[in-house]
Amino acid sequence: MKERLNTLGFSIIFWTLYFLYEWLGRGALIDQYLFYFVRSCLIVPVYIVVSLLSVHFIVGKFNFKTQKTAFWVSQILVAIVFVMLIRTVSYFYLYPNYYPRVIKDPYIFLPKLLIEFVNLYLMVSLYGLFVFMKSWYRQQQLLQELSKEKIAAELELLKSQVQPHFIFNMLNNIYSGAFKTSPETAQQIMKLSNFIEYSLYDSKRDLVPLQQELDYLKNYVGLQKIRIGDKLDFSLNVFDSIEHVNIPPMLLLPLVENCFKHGVQNAIHTAWVRIDITANKKEVVFKIENNLERNQTHAKMQNGGLGLENVKRRLELIYPNAFDFKIFEEESSFLVVLKIPIVK
């Protein structure tokens, strides 16, 4: 909106100055102020319309590289129509009423038409030059702003890389110390280190091997078991070869998190989570199921679903009209079935 107001303000100033030049400047040359005032009132609006069509509409509508013919045909048609309009207004109205002594030439007189064409497109070109210079200046400002933002982002990235590097070094040191006294604790530290590393680095890639995503899920479940203990019965079943399968990183985690949030975390008795994976050459199918106790279903309906909706929106962006995402909720279980194509 601000850009449009600036363009409108510039256009008003530009054409007001040209109107005054046509009226007062040219009128002073031959002492014909009335003639050039009337002429300016009739002709300057035509110049404005041609400038809007040529500079804003045609240039914006047709790509000069790919639609060169349409671009030039449109410009030529506009030129012919409006040059003839100016000639018609001048020949049949302005000259007979305000400057009759110049009516000597025929209506279709090429030198006069050429003069009208040059006058018209001289102003259109000047207007277009100012518009494009203004647009170029604005683009330069945007490029400078983007450059500053890029530098700031790179600095933030460098700073963000220092902290994880420090954390990994500390975890490795703690792992080395814990391995001597408590191998089980050391293994948990290693799982935490791998979990953080995958979250920070591998999750930024477009696709990762499915096996890498499953290792990440195993680390997540292993960390959850520290808190839950024997309360969890977890099984991960891969029925087919998945060496050729790549998926978007962090795609399955929200589905597994949903199992813990609504099935495991609030379970009174032993909770279970089951993941089954099948694959062929074209697609891979995930079935992620967890138990629900009767007192959990209402809470699930009230508080859950955000992670699942986020997964669905992400699938719509990555696999438009090419995935299948279904949810089956029963009294004692909650099942998500996800089917996606295999992208190599």
TANOR-V340786 format. One record per backbone hydrogen bond with DSSP energy under -1.0 kcal/mol. CO is the residue of the C=O (numbers start at 1). NH is the residue of the N-H. E is the energy in kcal/mol with one decimal. If there is no record, write none. Layout:
BEGIN
co=CO nh=NH e=E
co=CO nh=NH e=E
END
This chain:
BEGIN
co=1 nh=5 e=-2.2
co=2 nh=6 e=-2.1
co=3 nh=7 e=-2.2
co=4 nh=8 e=-2.6
co=5 nh=9 e=-2.6
co=6 nh=10 e=-2.4
co=7 nh=11 e=-2.4
co=8 nh=12 e=-2.4
co=9 nh=13 e=-2.1
co=10 nh=14 e=-2.7
co=11 nh=15 e=-2.6
co=12 nh=16 e=-1.9
co=13 nh=17 e=-2.2
co=14 nh=18 e=-1.9
co=15 nh=19 e=-2.3
co=16 nh=20 e=-2.2
co=17 nh=21 e=-2.1
co=18 nh=22 e=-2.8
co=19 nh=23 e=-2.4
co=20 nh=24 e=-2.6
co=20 nh=25 e=-1.1
co=21 nh=26 e=-1.9
co=24 nh=28 e=-1.6
co=27 nh=32 e=-1.8
co=32 nh=36 e=-2.1
co=33 nh=37 e=-2.0
co=34 nh=38 e=-2.5
co=35 nh=39 e=-2.6
co=36 nh=40 e=-2.2
co=37 nh=41 e=-2.2
co=38 nh=42 e=-1.7
co=39 nh=43 e=-3.4
co=40 nh=44 e=-1.7
co=43 nh=47 e=-2.1
co=44 nh=48 e=-2.3
co=45 nh=49 e=-2.3
co=46 nh=50 e=-2.5
co=47 nh=51 e=-2.3
co=48 nh=52 e=-2.5
co=49 nh=53 e=-2.5
co=50 nh=54 e=-3.1
co=51 nh=55 e=-2.7
co=52 nh=57 e=-2.2
co=53 nh=58 e=-3.3
co=57 nh=61 e=-2.3
co=58 nh=62 e=-2.4
co=63 nh=67 e=-3.4
co=67 nh=71 e=-2.3
co=68 nh=72 e=-2.4
co=69 nh=73 e=-2.6
co=70 nh=74 e=-2.1
co=71 nh=75 e=-2.1
co=72 nh=76 e=-2.6
co=73 nh=77 e=-2.4
co=74 nh=78 e=-2.3
co=75 nh=79 e=-2.2
co=76 nh=80 e=-2.6
co=77 nh=81 e=-2.5
co=78 nh=82 e=-2.2
co=79 nh=83 e=-2.2
co=80 nh=84 e=-2.0
co=81 nh=85 e=-1.6
co=82 nh=86 e=-2.4
co=83 nh=87 e=-2.4
co=84 nh=88 e=-2.3
co=85 nh=89 e=-2.5
co=86 nh=90 e=-2.4
co=87 nh=91 e=-2.7
co=88 nh=92 e=-2.4
co=89 nh=93 e=-1.3
co=89 nh=94 e=-2.2
co=90 nh=95 e=-2.8
co=93 nh=97 e=-1.6
co=94 nh=98 e=-2.7
co=95 nh=99 e=-1.4
co=99 nh=102 e=-1.6
co=100 nh=103 e=-1.6
co=102 nh=104 e=-1.7
co=107 nh=109 e=-1.3
co=109 nh=113 e=-2.3
co=110 nh=114 e=-2.9
co=111 nh=115 e=-2.2
co=112 nh=116 e=-2.6
co=113 nh=117 e=-2.4
co=114 nh=118 e=-2.6
co=115 nh=119 e=-2.9
co=116 nh=120 e=-2.6
co=117 nh=121 e=-2.8
co=118 nh=122 e=-1.9
co=119 nh=123 e=-1.4
co=120 nh=124 e=-2.0
co=121 nh=125 e=-2.1
co=122 nh=126 e=-1.9
co=123 nh=127 e=-2.8
co=124 nh=128 e=-2.9
co=125 nh=129 e=-2.6
co=126 nh=130 e=-2.1
co=127 nh=131 e=-2.4
co=128 nh=132 e=-2.9
co=129 nh=133 e=-2.5
co=130 nh=134 e=-2.3
co=131 nh=135 e=-2.5
co=132 nh=136 e=-2.8
co=133 nh=137 e=-2.5
co=134 nh=138 e=-2.1
co=135 nh=139 e=-2.3
co=136 nh=140 e=-2.4
co=137 nh=141 e=-2.0
co=138 nh=142 e=-2.3
co=139 nh=143 e=-2.7
co=140 nh=144 e=-2.3
co=141 nh=145 e=-2.4
co=142 nh=146 e=-3.0
co=143 nh=147 e=-2.6
co=144 nh=148 e=-2.4
co=145 nh=149 e=-2.5
co=146 nh=150 e=-2.8
co=147 nh=151 e=-2.5
co=148 nh=152 e=-2.6
co=149 nh=153 e=-2.7
co=150 nh=154 e=-2.7
co=151 nh=155 e=-2.3
co=152 nh=156 e=-2.4
co=153 nh=157 e=-2.5
co=154 nh=158 e=-2.6
co=155 nh=159 e=-2.5
co=156 nh=160 e=-2.8
co=157 nh=161 e=-1.9
co=158 nh=162 e=-1.3
co=159 nh=163 e=-1.5
co=160 nh=164 e=-1.4
co=161 nh=165 e=-1.7
co=162 nh=166 e=-2.3
co=163 nh=167 e=-2.6
co=164 nh=168 e=-3.0
co=165 nh=169 e=-2.1
co=166 nh=170 e=-2.3
co=167 nh=171 e=-2.8
co=168 nh=172 e=-2.5
co=169 nh=173 e=-2.1
co=170 nh=174 e=-2.7
co=171 nh=175 e=-3.0
co=172 nh=176 e=-2.5
co=173 nh=177 e=-2.0
co=174 nh=178 e=-2.9
co=175 nh=179 e=-2.3
co=178 nh=182 e=-3.9
co=182 nh=186 e=-2.1
co=183 nh=187 e=-2.0
co=184 nh=188 e=-1.6
co=185 nh=189 e=-2.1
co=186 nh=190 e=-2.3
co=187 nh=191 e=-2.1
co=188 nh=192 e=-2.2
co=189 nh=193 e=-2.5
co=190 nh=194 e=-2.4
co=191 nh=195 e=-2.4
co=192 nh=196 e=-2.4
co=193 nh=197 e=-2.4
co=194 nh=198 e=-2.3
co=195 nh=199 e=-2.0
co=196 nh=200 e=-2.2
co=197 nh=201 e=-2.4
co=198 nh=203 e=-1.8
co=201 nh=204 e=-1.6
co=202 nh=205 e=-1.6
co=208 nh=247 e=-2.5
co=209 nh=213 e=-1.6
co=210 nh=214 e=-2.4
co=211 nh=215 e=-2.2
co=212 nh=216 e=-1.8
co=213 nh=217 e=-2.0
co=214 nh=218 e=-2.4
co=215 nh=219 e=-2.0
co=216 nh=220 e=-2.1
co=217 nh=221 e=-2.9
co=218 nh=222 e=-2.7
co=219 nh=223 e=-2.2
co=220 nh=224 e=-2.0
co=221 nh=225 e=-2.2
co=224 nh=228 e=-2.4
co=225 nh=229 e=-2.7
co=229 nh=232 e=-1.2
co=231 nh=271 e=-3.1
co=233 nh=273 e=-2.3
co=235 nh=275 e=-2.4
co=237 nh=277 e=-2.5
co=242 nh=245 e=-1.4
co=245 nh=210 e=-2.5
co=247 nh=208 e=-2.7
co=248 nh=251 e=-1.1
co=252 nh=256 e=-2.0
co=253 nh=257 e=-3.3
co=254 nh=258 e=-1.8
co=255 nh=259 e=-1.1
co=256 nh=260 e=-1.7
co=257 nh=261 e=-2.7
co=258 nh=262 e=-2.3
co=259 nh=263 e=-1.9
co=259 nh=264 e=-1.7
co=260 nh=265 e=-3.2
co=264 nh=267 e=-1.3
co=271 nh=233 e=-2.5
co=272 nh=291 e=-1.5
co=273 nh=235 e=-2.1
co=274 nh=289 e=-2.7
co=275 nh=237 e=-3.4
co=276 nh=287 e=-2.5
co=277 nh=239 e=-2.7
co=278 nh=285 e=-3.1
co=282 nh=342 e=-2.8
co=283 nh=280 e=-2.4
co=284 nh=340 e=-2.1
co=285 nh=278 e=-2.0
co=286 nh=338 e=-2.7
co=287 nh=276 e=-2.5
co=288 nh=336 e=-2.4
co=289 nh=274 e=-2.9
co=290 nh=334 e=-2.5
co=293 nh=296 e=-2.4
co=296 nh=300 e=-2.5
co=297 nh=301 e=-2.1
co=298 nh=302 e=-1.7
co=299 nh=303 e=-2.8
co=300 nh=304 e=-2.0
co=305 nh=309 e=-2.5
co=306 nh=310 e=-2.2
co=307 nh=311 e=-2.0
co=308 nh=312 e=-2.2
co=309 nh=313 e=-2.5
co=310 nh=314 e=-2.1
co=311 nh=315 e=-2.4
co=312 nh=316 e=-2.1
co=313 nh=317 e=-1.3
co=314 nh=318 e=-2.3
co=315 nh=319 e=-3.3
co=319 nh=322 e=-2.1
co=324 nh=339 e=-2.8
co=326 nh=337 e=-2.7
co=328 nh=335 e=-3.0
co=332 nh=292 e=-2.1
co=333 nh=330 e=-2.8
co=334 nh=290 e=-2.1
co=335 nh=328 e=-3.2
co=336 nh=288 e=-2.6
co=337 nh=326 e=-2.6
co=338 nh=286 e=-3.3
co=339 nh=324 e=-2.5
co=340 nh=284 e=-2.4
END
